[in-house]
Amino acid sequence: MNERLQELTVHLDALANGIIESLRQKQIHEAAFAQLYEILDEITDLVEEEKAIDKKLGAVLFLIYTQLVTQSGYVYDRSPFIPYIGKMQGYIRKIFGSRQQLVTG
């Protein structure tokens, strides 16, 4: 993994703590998600030609996504969570989907 990608993964991991803490309070921390999307945009560009993704990066993305889905299940009105879930699905497809196509295609 290149050095910049490693830095971004560490930053993403630290940011995930704040995101998950607010999700457990059934709130969306919009500023943290804005930072998350900026990091994911850069990560998407960096991994475009990679054939493998670092396990830690995958774990952090999975954690954020599953917490979004899980915590949205505990609220009466899920609508505030839906756009964030959809956007995370999009990033996950961009990051992992192209790798799947490279391996099988």
Buried (B, 14 or more C-beta within 10 A) or exposed (E): BEEEBEEBBEBBBEBBEBBBEBBEEBEBBEEBBEBBBEBBEBBBEBBEEBEEBBEBBBEBBEBBBEBBBEBBEEEEEEEEBEEBBEBBEEBBEBBBEBBEEEEEE
